[in-house]
Amino acid sequence: MPESKSFTGGNFLLNTSEAQTLFHEVASKQPIIDYHCHLSPAMIDNDHRFRSITELWLGGDHYKWRAMRANGVDERYITGDADDWEKFQKWAETVPATLRNPLYHWTHMELSTAFGIDETLNPKTARAIYDACNEQLQSPERSARNLMRHYNVEAVCTTDDPIDTLEHHSNIADSGFEIKVLPTWRPDKAMAVENPEAYNAYLSQLGECTGLTISSFKDLIAALQNRHDYFAAHGCRLADHGVSKFPFRPYTQEQAESLFNDVTEGRAITAEQCETLKTAILVELAKMNHAKGWVQQFHFGPMRNVNTRMFRQLGPDTGFDTIGDFRAAESIAGLLDTLDSEDKLARTILYNLNPADNVWVAAMIANFQDGRIPGKIQMGSGWWFNDHIEGMEQQMNALSRQGLLSRFVGMLTDSRSFLSYTRHEYFRRVLCNLLGNDLSNGMIPQSEMEYVGKMVSDICYTNAKNYFRF
């Protein structure tokens, strides 16, 4: 990519000469492994061509939607029936109001790195920028696959339900596309036992795609094993488990069978019983992950769909989730210890949404490192509400104080957008600035600059490549 003249290019966020050297000579040259994202496999399969910058930029981006609502923009211009220009115009009006929000930086990094546009976006520049972006999007060079190439992406892992056919992943692999596009096993619906009606509907789908009748807890695990094997045959290397309140309660197989029967017969069970049954399912899934040699990820801590009026209107994943305040340390310790005691604990990444949990998560992972796999248990990068400068720094500082930052597997986009690879650059600048400040302040001796450079390249790329075995 040509050198950016945007304020977000050059030495943006790099406050010392050491930071500048680390970023420009090391970090910026590393390929991207985006091991957790929500990109559409169908768009990659079909090498989607975007009709406008609005589709590419605002479609499905609840970060921007939240900012627009906070700026007083009517829903018609966010998720409603306004045309692409009207929606873009409202976003352009919102951008100046996002000063000090990471959206201001991301917006201009994406304009600069994807389109070579170094002007700031505001109502005065909106039309010219809209037209210039749309003109470029008419070129095959701005298709979904070519945007991935443009950002030097080596591998991505999408997020996929166990009943997904994975047909798009198969097509992508057969097409000879040089960038790895692998599925990730995300069995959240297989654990959603709190709603018997919805859960039984899901079990019917799971039974249909496996050809199995699911009438017992044992049948459920057999069906999930069937799909787990199917995902493995399609290149899956990672599992991901999204939970609000992390479940862990001691249980017996008899309890699991009894509670499962209650749910499948349409009877609601108590919150404590839900947690017991979820624990039983999660332990079985975690053992499958270990047996396959997969990495398992746990994203925990969100409160979902807290605005019921807007949830009824728009559905999930539309910008109405928030940071929860749940106790999780005991539950996570219980799960990891249960698996470790049987030597069935897979490589594991813990992502906490509440930044108040940073220190105990960083301390927790040290309890289950096994001396065989470097960084076997990971503290995940600053996630969702924490993927800004301070959130990234807080996560890396906690990890540095309690463990080994040098073994960290680095950043991911967690995004539905083909422009979000700039979040890797954002992270890399923050990382280099953090270490550059230590070098400048004498916290790390200048004689260690070569090792610090290796540490940067490892965190940006090599650790992830080795950890996920890509």
N, C-alpha and C positions, 0 to 999 in steps of 0.2 A: 504494500500500500504506500502511496506517496506520503511524504511527511505532512502532517496536519499543521495548518496555520491557526486553527481554532484555539481559544483560550484553554481548551481541555487537551491540547496536544503538547508537544515540547516537554517542558519540565513541570507541567501541571502536577501538583501534589508532591513534588520531589524537592524537598527543602534544603538538601545538602548536596555537595558534589559527589559524595559517596552514593547517595540514593540515586542520583542521575546516572552514574556509571552502572550501578546494579540494574537499573531498569533498561537503559538503552542498549547496553552491551550483553545483558543476560536475559532478563525476564521477557522483553518484547519479542525475542527471537524464538520463544518456545511455542510449539503447537498447542492447540487447545484440546483437552479431553473433558467433555461436558457430560459427566457421569450421572447427572440427574437433571432432567428437563421434562417439559410437557409439550414438546413439539408434536405436531400431527404427523404420524408416519405416512398417512395418505398424501399429504402435501409433498413430502420428500419423494415418495414413490412416483407421484405424477409430475415431479419437478414443477411445482405450482408457480404460475406467473400471477403476480399481484396486480389487481386492477387499479390500485391507487395506494399512496402512502397511508391513507386512512385505514385501509384494510390491513396493511402490513404493520402499522404502528399502534392503532387504537383497537383493533379487533381482539377482544378477549383480554385486554390489558387492564386488570382491575386496579393496578397501582395508579394509572392515569385516571381511571374512572373515579376513584376516591378523591383525587385532587380536584377534579372538575366539579364534583358535587360540593366539596368544601368551598369552592370558588363561586357557588351559586348558579351553576349551569344546570338547566332543566334536563331531566332524564331523556327527553326526546333527542338531545344532541349527544348523548352518551351511549345508551343501548337502544334508543328508539329509532324512528323511521326518518330522521333527517338524512339528507344526502351526504355524500362523502365530503364535499367541500364545506358544508355547514358544520359538520362534526370537527373537521380539521381546524376551521376558523375558531371554534370555541376552545379547542386545545391550545391554539396559538395565543388566545386571549388569557388562558390560564397560566401559560409558561412563566411570564414575569412574576406571577404570584407564588411560584414554587421556589423562589430564592431561598437557599439554605436547606431545601429538600433535595435528596439525591436525584430526583427526577430532573432537576434543572441541569445537572451534570450529564446524566445519561442521555437526555434529549440531544444535547449538543455534541456529545461524543458520537452518537449514532448518526446524526446528520453529517458530521465531518468524516468519520471513517467509512461509512457506506456510500455517501453521495458526494463527498468532497465539498460540502457546503459549510463554510466557516463563519457565516453570519449567525447572530443570535436570533432565535425565533420569537416574534412578538406580533401584534396586530399589523404593524406597518410592513413587516417582511413576509407575512404569512402567504400572500398570493404568489409571490415570486418563488418562494421555497416550495410551496405545494406544486406548482407547475413544473419546476425543475426536477423535483423528485419523481413526479409522475412520468415525465419524459424519459428519465433514466430507467424507470420500471418497465417501459416498453421493450427494453433490450433484453435479450436472453441472458446477458451478464448479471442481471439482477433477479434471476429465478431463485427458487428456494435452494437448489443444490449449489448454484454458483455463489450465493451469499455464504454458504458454509465453506466453500473453497476460498472465497475472498478473505475470510477470517482465519484461515489456516487451521481449520478444525480437523482433527484426526479421528475422533470417535464421539458419538453421542449415545446416551441411553435414554430411551423414552419411558413413559409410565403406562403400564398396560394391565388391564384386568385379566384374571385367570381364564375367563371365557372368551377372550379376544382370539380371533382366528390367526392373528399374526400374518395375514396374507400380504400386507404391505411390506413387512420386514422380509418376507420371502422374496417378493418381487424386487426389492432394493438389492438384496444379496445377489440375486440372479442377474441383475442389470450390469454388474461389474462396477458399480459406484465405488470409488476408492476410499470413501469415508465410511468407517464402521458405523452402522445404525442398528443398535441392539435393543431388544425389549428388556423391560424391567418388570418383574413379578410384583404386582401391587394388589394383595388379596384383602383389602379393607372390607369389601362387601361380604366376604365369606366370614367375617367376624361381627357383622352388624346385627347381633341377635336381639337388640333392644326393641326392634320393630318386627314382630312375628310375621305380619302380613307381607311386608317388603322382603323380609328374609326368605320366606318360603317361595316367593316368586323368583328370587335369585337362585335358590336351590333347584328349582325346576329347570332354569336355564343351564345351570352347572351339570345337572343330570343329563340333560339333552345333549350337551356337547361332549360328554364323556361316554354316553351310552350306559350309564350306571343308574340304578335306582337308589336314591339317598333316603333311607328310612331310619338311620341310626348314626350316632357319632362316628362309629367305625366306618360307615359308608362315606360320610363326609370326608374323612381323612383320606380314604382310598381315592375319592374323586379328585381331591386337591393334589394328591400325589400324581395322579394321571396327568393333570394339567401342568404340574411342576416339571414332569418329565418332558412334556410337549414343549414347554418354554425352553428347557435345556437343549432340546434338539434344534431349536431355532436360534441358538447362540446366546441365550440369556446367561448373564454372569452375576446379576444383582437382584436382590429382593428389596422391597421398600414397604414399610408399614407405617401408615399415618394414623396416629391416635391423639385424642384430646387428653383424657386422663389415662395415664399409662396403667394397663391392667396387670395386676399380679395378686393372686390368692392361691394358697395351697389347695389342692384338689385331689380327688381320687377318680379313677376311670369310671367307677360306678356313678359318681356325682355328675361327671361330664355327660354320660349317657342319659341319665335321668333328666337333666336340665335341657339337653338337646331335644329329647322327646317332648318335653313341655312346649318348647318353642315351635317344633314342627306340627304340634297339635293345636297351635294357635293360642296357647296360653301365655300371657305376659308374665315375666319373671321379675323379681326385685332387682334393684341396682346392684346389690351385692352378688346376687346369683348371676347376673349378666357378666360381672367382672370375673367370676369363677369360670364360667363357660368360655369367655374370651381368653382367659389365661390358658386353658386347656388347648384351645385351638392354636394359640400363638406358640406355645411350647412345641407342638407337633410341627408347625411350619418352620420354626427355627431349627429343629432337628433335620428337616429336609434340606434347609439351606446349608447346614454343615456337611451333610452327606454329599452334596453336589460340589462343595468347595466354593460356594457363592459368597459374596459379600452381602450382609444384611444391613439395611438402614432403618433407623427408627426416627421419624419426625413426630415430636410430641409437644403438646402445650397449647394448640389453638382452641379458641371457642368459636364454633362454626355457626353461621347464619343467625347472628344475634338480633338482627332486625327482622322480625317475623313478617311485617307488612311487605318489605321489599323482597324477602325470600319467596313469599307467595306470588309476587309479581314477576320476579326475574329468575328464581331458582338459585342453585348453589354456584359458588365460584364467580360471584359478580361484585365482590368488594365489600361484603358485610361480615367478614370474619375478623377476629381480633386476638390479642394476646391473652391467654388464660393464666390463672394463678392457681395451679394444681400442685399438690405434693407428688413428687415422682421418684425421689431418691430411693426410698425403701423398695418400691415396686421394681425399679430397674435393677437394684442390687439383687433382689430376689430372683428375677428372671435370669440374669447373667450367672448368678451362683448356681441355680438349678442346672443350667446347661453346662457350665464349667465342671460341675461335680461329676458329670457323666462324660466329660471330655467331648462334648458336642456343641461347643460354643464356636460359631463361625466368626470370621472377621466381621467386625461390627462397627457401625458409625452411629453415634448419637447426636441428633440435632435438637437443641432446646430452643423453643420460640421465645420464652421469657428470659431476657438477659440477666435477670436476678439469679438464674440457675447456672450461670457460667462457671463459677468457681467449683461448685460441688460436682458438676459434670466433668470438668477437667481433672478433679481429684478422683472421681469414680473410675475413670477408664484405667488408671494406673493399677487398680486392684486386680485387673483381669488380663494384663499383658502376660504372655506365657513364656517369653524368652526364646521362642522359636520363630515367630513372625514379627519383624520390625513394625511397630505401630499397629499391631493387630486390632486393638480397640481404639477407635478414633473419636475425637470430639469434632463434630461437623462444623463447617464454616458458618459464619453469621448468616442466618436464614430468614428470608421473608421480611419481617419488620426490622431485621438487624443487618441487612446487606448494604449498609451505608458505612461511611468512614469510621465513625465511632464504634459502630457495632462490630465491624471487622477487627478493629484494634482491640476492643474489649475481649473478643473471643481469642485472638492470638496472644494477648497478654495473659489471660487466664491459663491457656494451654502452656505457654512458656514457663509460667511460675510453678505449675503442678506437674508438667511432663516434658515432652520433647517436641518443640515446634518444628525441629528439623525433620521429623517423620510425618508431618501433616500432609494430607493428600490434597489440600488446596480448595480452590473455588469451583463453583458450578453456577449455572444460570437459573435453574428452577423456573424456567420461563416458557411461555408459548410463542415467543417472538423470535424470528430469524435474525433480528438485529441485536439481541441481548448478549451476544458474545462480548460486547464492550464491558460487561460486568467483570469478565476475566481481566481485562486491561485495568479497570478501576481497582480491582483487588491487587493486582500486581504492583501498581503504583503505591498503594497503601503499604503493602508488604515491604517494598524496597525503601520506602520512606522510614518505616519503623526501624529497619536494620541499619539504614544509612544514618539515622539519628544516633543510634548506639555507637556506630563507628566514629562519628564526629565528636560525640561526647566522651569518648574514651571508655565506654562501657564494654566495647569489644575492641581489642587492639587492632591497629591498622595492619599488622603483620598477618592477621587472619582473613584479609580481604578475599583471597582465593577461595578459602573454605566458605566464606559467606556467600560468594558467588555460586558455589556448588549448591549450597543450601537453598538459594533462591531458585535455581533451575530445578532442583528436586521438588520443591513445594509447588512450583508452577506446572510441572509436567512429569518428571521421572517417578516421583513417589506414587502418583496415581496410576501410571502405566504399569508399574510393578505390582502395586497393591491389587488392582483389578485384573491383572494378568492379561492385558490387552496385547 
